[in-house]
Amino acid sequence: MSDVDDPELMHFPGRANHLEIMEEHVNRAAYLTRALWVMAHSEELDTQDQRNRDALRAVADAAADHASAARYLFYRRNEG
């Protein structure tokens, strides 16, 4: 195992036990990062509202989860 396919480097290391197919993780990461970009660039987003800050964090958290799962699967598949 190399550094890039070490489950401990995933956003949520326990995710290695609950992986989906790589395509699903890639698609979700793409959609979530697009949503994050739209939210972050919205002039109407009130960042003083704790609910909005929590929503941004939740989207970023989910995007990181799926992106790191896709990366893990990619390197595990290509090194094995």
N, C-alpha and C positions, 0 to 999 in steps of 0.2 A: 504494500500500500504506500502510495506517495503522499505528499502533503496535500495535493489537490483533491484526492478522493478519501480523505480522512473525515468520517462523519462528525468528529468533534469540531471541525471547522464550519459546519453548517450553522445557519442562523439558529435553528433549534436542533441540536444534535440528535434528539430522540426521533426526529423526522425520518431518519434512516430506516426505522422499523415500520414506517407508514407511507411509503413512497407510492406515487401514482406513475403513469407513464411519463417519459420526458416531455412529450408534446404537450401534455396537460399542464405541467409545471411551467414550460416556456410560455404558453398562451396566457396562463393566469398572470405570470410576472409581467408580460407585455401589457395586458389590460390594466393591471393594477398600477404600473408605473405611469401609464397614460393618464389614469384617473388622478394620480398624485400630481402629475405635471399640471393638469387642468386646475386642480384645487389650489396648488401653490401659486399659480399665475392669475388667479381670479381676483379682480379688483374688489369684488363684493365679499370676499372671505373675511370675516371678522375674527382676527386672531386673538382678540381680547376675550372672546367667548371660549371658555374651557372645553365645551363640547366640540368645537371646531378643531382645537388643538389636539384633542383626544382622537378625533376622526382622522386627522392627518397622520398621527402616530400609528393608528391601526392600519391604515392603508400602506404606509411605509413598512410596517412590521410584516404584513402579509406578503408584500412584494419581495422583501428580503428572504422570507421563508421559501417562497416558490423559486426565486432566482437561485438561491443556494442549493435547493434540492435538484434543480435542473443541472447545475454545475457539477454537483456530486455524481449524478447519474451519467452525465456526459463523460467525465473522466474515468469513472468506474468501468463504463462500457468500453472505452477506448484503450484502457490499460489492461483489461482482463482478457 
